[in-house]
Amino acid sequence: MKNVKGKKIAPPMNGLTEEYIAQKLREAESDSAAAQEYAEMAVQPATRLKCAAVLVPLMRFDDEWHILFTRRTDRVESHKGQVSFPGGACDNGETTAEQTALREAEEEIGLNPADVKIIGALSRLITISSFRVSPIVGVIPFPYAFRVAGVEVARVFTIPLLWLANRGNYWEFSLRESERSLIAYHPYDGELLWGATARMTVNFLKALDLIHSG
């Protein structure tokens, strides 16, 4: 049992509680700044990073947690047909990652910001397309009547958290002549989770101590 900022919290005995998930995200915050600094040091000095944010939506049903994903259509400008979190580039005037993530989730899947309970954030991720992405973790109700933006989103679906945490369900490859690695999951319900979205998913699972580094 850990004592964090004077408050003790026990590991969950009968599944992950919302309180436990939020606490583990707070614990991980102390490591986020160092991880972000290291990631940005690896970027070429002339590269101008663009601001972006995504929502990592958690839903609880069938007595377990699920993460919600979307599959992009073949009509979007970039990342056609890929699995992703609701999210996108920051708009002018937005001052927090939460604003961007919630706006994009409302635009893409009709998720009312008032229905999202923000419980934490993950360390920012630098993508190969030069975006600095801030992942925001939020709990949303189940069931929910989503309204997808047909131009951007082809499908909304979920994957069980513990399936994602099973080390036998994904691979991690080292990329030649690069310090980067690529994560790709086995197909689930016909969907292929890989790349930056898979990396953010694994980072979330590591924060919860469901996957151990190394």
BALOBA-1460 file (C-alpha; in Angstrom, 3 decimals):
// residues 214
<rec num="1" residu="m" x="0.000" y="0.000" z="0.000"/>
<rec num="2" residu="k" x="1.448" y="3.404" z="-0.990"/>
<rec num="3" residu="n" x="1.127" y="6.666" z="0.873"/>
<rec num="4" residu="v" x="0.875" y="9.483" z="-1.670"/>
<rec num="5" residu="k" x="0.627" y="13.025" z="-0.343"/>
<rec num="6" residu="g" x="-0.602" y="11.719" z="2.966"/>
<rec num="7" residu="k" x="-3.388" y="9.583" z="1.539"/>
<rec num="8" residu="k" x="-3.247" y="5.808" z="1.495"/>
<rec num="9" residu="i" x="-4.847" y="3.876" z="-1.289"/>
<rec num="10" residu="a" x="-4.905" y="0.098" z="-1.547"/>
<rec num="11" residu="p" x="-4.523" y="-1.804" z="-4.801"/>
<rec num="12" residu="p" x="-7.916" y="-2.908" z="-6.121"/>
<rec num="13" residu="m" x="-8.956" y="-6.383" z="-5.053"/>
<rec num="14" residu="n" x="-12.063" y="-6.813" z="-7.200"/>
<rec num="15" residu="g" x="-11.139" y="-4.904" z="-10.322"/>
<rec num="16" residu="l" x="-9.871" y="-1.392" z="-10.936"/>
<rec num="17" residu="t" x="-11.808" y="1.388" z="-9.230"/>
<rec num="18" residu="e" x="-12.150" y="4.879" z="-10.638"/>
<rec num="19" residu="e" x="-10.408" y="6.218" z="-7.533"/>
<rec num="20" residu="y" x="-7.470" y="3.874" z="-8.063"/>
<rec num="21" residu="i" x="-7.091" y="4.876" z="-11.731"/>
<rec num="22" residu="a" x="-7.174" y="8.587" z="-10.847"/>
<rec num="23" residu="q" x="-4.635" y="8.085" z="-8.053"/>
<rec num="24" residu="k" x="-2.218" y="6.191" z="-10.295"/>
<rec num="25" residu="l" x="-2.443" y="8.965" z="-12.897"/>
<rec num="26" residu="r" x="-1.586" y="11.528" z="-10.219"/>
<rec num="27" residu="e" x="1.386" y="9.426" z="-9.128"/>
<rec num="28" residu="a" x="2.621" y="9.270" z="-12.725"/>
<rec num="29" residu="e" x="2.578" y="13.064" z="-13.054"/>
<rec num="30" residu="s" x="5.946" y="13.367" z="-11.298"/>
<rec num="31" residu="d" x="7.581" y="11.354" z="-14.092"/>
<rec num="32" residu="s" x="5.793" y="13.129" z="-16.936"/>
<rec num="33" residu="a" x="7.968" y="16.251" z="-17.039"/>
<rec num="34" residu="a" x="11.194" y="14.261" z="-17.310"/>
<rec num="35" residu="a" x="9.748" y="11.983" z="-19.987"/>
<rec num="36" residu="q" x="8.504" y="14.965" z="-21.982"/>
<rec num="37" residu="e" x="11.849" y="16.761" z="-21.740"/>
<rec num="38" residu="y" x="13.656" y="13.649" z="-23.007"/>
<rec num="39" residu="a" x="11.211" y="13.238" z="-25.901"/>
<rec num="40" residu="e" x="11.584" y="16.842" z="-27.021"/>
<rec num="41" residu="m" x="15.376" y="16.669" z="-26.836"/>
<rec num="42" residu="a" x="15.225" y="13.966" z="-29.548"/>
<rec num="43" residu="v" x="13.381" y="16.301" z="-31.940"/>
<rec num="44" residu="q" x="15.405" y="18.102" z="-34.601"/>
<rec num="45" residu="p" x="16.048" y="21.729" z="-33.481"/>
<rec num="46" residu="a" x="14.448" y="23.158" z="-36.633"/>
<rec num="47" residu="t" x="11.244" y="21.154" z="-36.117"/>
<rec num="48" residu="r" x="8.242" y="23.209" z="-35.054"/>
<rec num="49" residu="l" x="5.948" y="21.080" z="-32.938"/>
<rec num="50" residu="k" x="2.211" y="21.533" z="-33.398"/>
<rec num="51" residu="c" x="-0.226" y="21.427" z="-30.482"/>
<rec num="52" residu="a" x="-2.789" y="18.613" z="-30.286"/>
<rec num="53" residu="a" x="-4.801" y="16.739" z="-27.676"/>
<rec num="54" residu="v" x="-6.850" y="13.551" z="-27.522"/>
<rec num="55" residu="l" x="-9.408" y="12.149" z="-25.137"/>
<rec num="56" residu="v" x="-8.759" y="8.659" z="-23.744"/>
<rec num="57" residu="p" x="-12.368" y="7.702" z="-22.906"/>
<rec num="58" residu="l" x="-13.027" y="5.030" z="-20.267"/>
<rec num="59" residu="m" x="-16.363" y="3.218" z="-19.994"/>
<rec num="60" residu="r" x="-17.331" y="0.571" z="-17.450"/>
<rec num="61" residu="f" x="-19.719" y="-2.200" z="-18.458"/>
<rec num="62" residu="d" x="-19.912" y="-5.986" z="-18.176"/>
<rec num="63" residu="d" x="-18.161" y="-5.430" z="-14.827"/>
<rec num="64" residu="e" x="-14.902" y="-4.239" z="-16.408"/>
<rec num="65" residu="w" x="-13.305" y="-1.156" z="-17.888"/>
<rec num="66" residu="h" x="-13.121" y="-0.573" z="-21.619"/>
<rec num="67" residu="i" x="-11.277" y="2.078" z="-23.645"/>
<rec num="68" residu="l" x="-13.202" y="3.727" z="-26.443"/>
<rec num="69" residu="f" x="-11.556" y="4.195" z="-29.843"/>
<rec num="70" residu="t" x="-12.640" y="5.478" z="-33.237"/>
<rec num="71" residu="r" x="-11.728" y="4.387" z="-36.745"/>
<rec num="72" residu="r" x="-11.124" y="7.248" z="-39.134"/>
<rec num="73" residu="t" x="-12.767" y="7.265" z="-42.542"/>
<rec num="74" residu="d" x="-10.949" y="7.064" z="-45.847"/>
<rec num="75" residu="r" x="-12.031" y="10.620" z="-46.593"/>
<rec num="76" residu="v" x="-9.958" y="12.428" z="-43.967"/>
<rec num="77" residu="e" x="-6.808" y="14.280" z="-44.967"/>
<rec num="78" residu="s" x="-4.406" y="12.186" z="-42.882"/>
<rec num="79" residu="h" x="-4.271" y="8.805" z="-41.105"/>
<rec num="80" residu="k" x="-6.997" y="7.394" z="-43.327"/>
<rec num="81" residu="g" x="-8.739" y="4.316" z="-41.908"/>
<rec num="82" residu="q" x="-6.600" y="4.255" z="-38.776"/>
<rec num="83" residu="v" x="-7.731" y="3.569" z="-35.218"/>
<rec num="84" residu="s" x="-7.398" y="6.628" z="-33.013"/>
<rec num="85" residu="f" x="-8.705" y="8.443" z="-29.968"/>
<rec num="86" residu="p" x="-11.111" y="11.350" z="-30.420"/>
<rec num="87" residu="g" x="-8.888" y="14.399" z="-30.786"/>
<rec num="88" residu="g" x="-6.980" y="16.723" z="-33.037"/>
<rec num="89" residu="a" x="-5.086" y="19.983" z="-33.368"/>
<rec num="90" residu="c" x="-5.539" y="22.839" z="-30.903"/>
<rec num="91" residu="d" x="-7.675" y="25.781" z="-32.002"/>
<rec num="92" residu="n" x="-6.674" y="29.403" z="-31.516"/>
<rec num="93" residu="g" x="-7.867" y="30.601" z="-28.138"/>
<rec num="94" residu="e" x="-7.726" y="27.198" z="-26.462"/>
<rec num="95" residu="t" x="-5.505" y="27.409" z="-23.399"/>
<rec num="96" residu="t" x="-5.694" y="23.845" z="-22.056"/>
<rec num="97" residu="a" x="-5.423" y="20.348" z="-23.481"/>
<rec num="98" residu="e" x="-8.764" y="19.521" z="-21.861"/>
<rec num="99" residu="q" x="-10.503" y="22.174" z="-23.964"/>
<rec num="100" residu="t" x="-9.094" y="20.732" z="-27.177"/>
<rec num="101" residu="a" x="-9.789" y="17.102" z="-26.289"/>
<rec num="102" residu="l" x="-13.384" y="17.780" z="-25.243"/>
<rec num="103" residu="r" x="-14.131" y="19.970" z="-28.270"/>
<rec num="104" residu="e" x="-12.758" y="17.368" z="-30.669"/>
<rec num="105" residu="a" x="-14.676" y="14.551" z="-28.945"/>
<rec num="106" residu="e" x="-17.895" y="16.528" z="-29.262"/>
<rec num="107" residu="e" x="-17.236" y="17.290" z="-32.938"/>
<rec num="108" residu="e" x="-16.188" y="13.758" z="-33.870"/>
<rec num="109" residu="i" x="-18.502" y="11.497" z="-31.850"/>
<rec num="110" residu="g" x="-21.132" y="13.822" z="-30.344"/>
<rec num="111" residu="l" x="-19.838" y="13.424" z="-26.781"/>
<rec num="112" residu="n" x="-21.201" y="16.215" z="-24.571"/>
<rec num="113" residu="p" x="-18.322" y="17.712" z="-22.517"/>
<rec num="114" residu="a" x="-20.630" y="17.777" z="-19.500"/>
<rec num="115" residu="d" x="-20.834" y="13.967" z="-19.690"/>
<rec num="116" residu="v" x="-17.051" y="13.530" z="-19.338"/>
<rec num="117" residu="k" x="-15.415" y="13.243" z="-15.912"/>
<rec num="118" residu="i" x="-11.750" y="14.150" z="-16.361"/>
<rec num="119" residu="i" x="-9.629" y="12.035" z="-13.994"/>
<rec num="120" residu="g" x="-6.088" y="12.690" z="-15.191"/>
<rec num="121" residu="a" x="-3.620" y="13.014" z="-18.038"/>
<rec num="122" residu="l" x="-0.694" y="11.130" z="-19.551"/>
<rec num="123" residu="s" x="2.696" y="12.472" z="-20.554"/>
<rec num="124" residu="r" x="2.658" y="14.235" z="-23.902"/>
<rec num="125" residu="l" x="3.746" y="12.299" z="-26.961"/>
<rec num="126" residu="i" x="5.759" y="13.588" z="-29.913"/>
<rec num="127" residu="t" x="4.522" y="12.007" z="-33.139"/>
<rec num="128" residu="i" x="6.458" y="11.430" z="-36.350"/>
<rec num="129" residu="s" x="4.209" y="14.069" z="-37.935"/>
<rec num="130" residu="s" x="5.599" y="16.665" z="-35.456"/>
<rec num="131" residu="f" x="2.557" y="16.948" z="-33.210"/>
<rec num="132" residu="r" x="2.948" y="17.341" z="-29.462"/>
<rec num="133" residu="v" x="-0.099" y="15.362" z="-28.305"/>
<rec num="134" residu="s" x="-1.559" y="15.691" z="-24.807"/>
<rec num="135" residu="p" x="-3.687" y="12.643" z="-23.844"/>
<rec num="136" residu="i" x="-6.507" y="13.473" z="-21.403"/>
<rec num="137" residu="v" x="-8.180" y="10.593" z="-19.551"/>
<rec num="138" residu="g" x="-11.899" y="10.819" z="-18.850"/>
<rec num="139" residu="v" x="-14.715" y="8.535" z="-17.708"/>
<rec num="140" residu="i" x="-17.891" y="8.584" z="-19.799"/>
<rec num="141" residu="p" x="-21.305" y="6.985" z="-19.205"/>
<rec num="142" residu="f" x="-22.467" y="3.638" z="-20.540"/>
<rec num="143" residu="p" x="-24.567" y="3.246" z="-22.572"/>
<rec num="144" residu="y" x="-24.190" y="6.405" z="-24.622"/>
<rec num="145" residu="a" x="-25.844" y="7.627" z="-27.817"/>
<rec num="146" residu="f" x="-22.889" y="8.717" z="-29.935"/>
<rec num="147" residu="r" x="-23.354" y="10.884" z="-33.032"/>
<rec num="148" residu="v" x="-20.392" y="10.308" z="-35.324"/>
<rec num="149" residu="a" x="-19.138" y="12.881" z="-37.792"/>
<rec num="150" residu="g" x="-19.487" y="10.817" z="-40.939"/>
<rec num="151" residu="v" x="-16.740" y="12.663" z="-42.806"/>
<rec num="152" residu="e" x="-14.149" y="11.916" z="-40.099"/>
<rec num="153" residu="v" x="-15.294" y="8.860" z="-38.143"/>
<rec num="154" residu="a" x="-16.306" y="5.516" z="-39.634"/>
<rec num="155" residu="r" x="-16.856" y="3.644" z="-36.375"/>
<rec num="156" residu="v" x="-16.841" y="3.940" z="-32.573"/>
<rec num="157" residu="f" x="-15.903" y="0.818" z="-30.604"/>
<rec num="158" residu="t" x="-14.352" y="-0.297" z="-27.323"/>
<rec num="159" residu="i" x="-11.651" y="-2.755" z="-26.250"/>
<rec num="160" residu="p" x="-11.481" y="-4.226" z="-22.716"/>
<rec num="161" residu="l" x="-8.703" y="-2.723" z="-20.619"/>
<rec num="162" residu="l" x="-7.399" y="-6.067" z="-19.405"/>
<rec num="163" residu="w" x="-7.266" y="-7.437" z="-22.967"/>
<rec num="164" residu="l" x="-5.107" y="-4.457" z="-23.901"/>
<rec num="165" residu="a" x="-2.866" y="-5.126" z="-20.892"/>
<rec num="166" residu="n" x="-2.250" y="-8.738" z="-21.905"/>
<rec num="167" residu="r" x="1.350" y="-8.802" z="-23.160"/>
<rec num="168" residu="g" x="0.458" y="-11.620" z="-25.535"/>
<rec num="169" residu="n" x="-1.901" y="-9.328" z="-27.458"/>
<rec num="170" residu="y" x="0.660" y="-6.873" z="-28.847"/>
<rec num="171" residu="w" x="4.165" y="-6.640" z="-30.245"/>
<rec num="172" residu="e" x="6.787" y="-3.916" z="-29.890"/>
<rec num="173" residu="f" x="9.292" y="-3.556" z="-32.720"/>
<rec num="174" residu="s" x="12.512" y="-1.551" z="-32.787"/>
<rec num="175" residu="l" x="12.760" y="0.623" z="-35.885"/>
<rec num="176" residu="r" x="15.999" y="0.573" z="-37.863"/>
<rec num="177" residu="e" x="18.283" y="3.610" z="-37.548"/>
<rec num="178" residu="s" x="15.948" y="5.158" z="-34.980"/>
<rec num="179" residu="e" x="15.494" y="5.276" z="-31.220"/>
<rec num="180" residu="r" x="11.782" y="4.856" z="-31.777"/>
<rec num="181" residu="s" x="9.831" y="1.628" z="-31.543"/>
<rec num="182" residu="l" x="6.481" y="0.637" z="-32.999"/>
<rec num="183" residu="i" x="3.659" y="-0.984" z="-31.022"/>
<rec num="184" residu="a" x="0.980" y="-3.000" z="-32.828"/>
<rec num="185" residu="y" x="-1.854" y="-5.036" z="-31.310"/>
<rec num="186" residu="h" x="-3.440" y="-8.186" z="-32.623"/>
<rec num="187" residu="p" x="-6.724" y="-7.372" z="-34.389"/>
<rec num="188" residu="y" x="-9.690" y="-6.998" z="-32.035"/>
<rec num="189" residu="d" x="-13.227" y="-7.078" z="-33.431"/>
<rec num="190" residu="g" x="-11.727" y="-6.518" z="-36.871"/>
<rec num="191" residu="e" x="-9.823" y="-3.393" z="-35.791"/>
<rec num="192" residu="l" x="-6.050" y="-2.890" z="-35.778"/>
<rec num="193" residu="l" x="-4.603" y="-0.679" z="-33.037"/>
<rec num="194" residu="w" x="-1.046" y="0.478" z="-33.704"/>
<rec num="195" residu="g" x="1.259" y="3.482" z="-33.865"/>
<rec num="196" residu="a" x="0.861" y="6.573" z="-31.680"/>
<rec num="197" residu="t" x="-2.568" y="5.494" z="-30.374"/>
<rec num="198" residu="a" x="-1.167" y="2.118" z="-29.313"/>
<rec num="199" residu="r" x="1.773" y="3.901" z="-27.664"/>
<rec num="200" residu="m" x="-0.549" y="6.145" z="-25.646"/>
<rec num="201" residu="t" x="-2.628" y="3.098" z="-24.686"/>
<rec num="202" residu="v" x="0.445" y="1.250" z="-23.407"/>
<rec num="203" residu="n" x="1.633" y="4.369" z="-21.543"/>
<rec num="204" residu="f" x="-1.756" y="4.474" z="-19.802"/>
<rec num="205" residu="l" x="-1.537" y="0.795" z="-18.862"/>
<rec num="206" residu="k" x="1.977" y="1.322" z="-17.506"/>
<rec num="207" residu="a" x="0.723" y="4.208" z="-15.363"/>
<rec num="208" residu="l" x="-1.820" y="1.830" z="-13.848"/>
<rec num="209" residu="d" x="0.894" y="-0.798" z="-13.201"/>
<rec num="210" residu="l" x="-0.928" y="-3.219" z="-15.506"/>
<rec num="211" residu="i" x="2.155" y="-3.352" z="-17.755"/>
<rec num="212" residu="h" x="5.656" y="-3.002" z="-16.409"/>
<rec num="213" residu="s" x="8.411" y="-1.150" z="-18.223"/>
<rec num="214" residu="g" x="11.474" y="-2.996" z="-19.429"/>
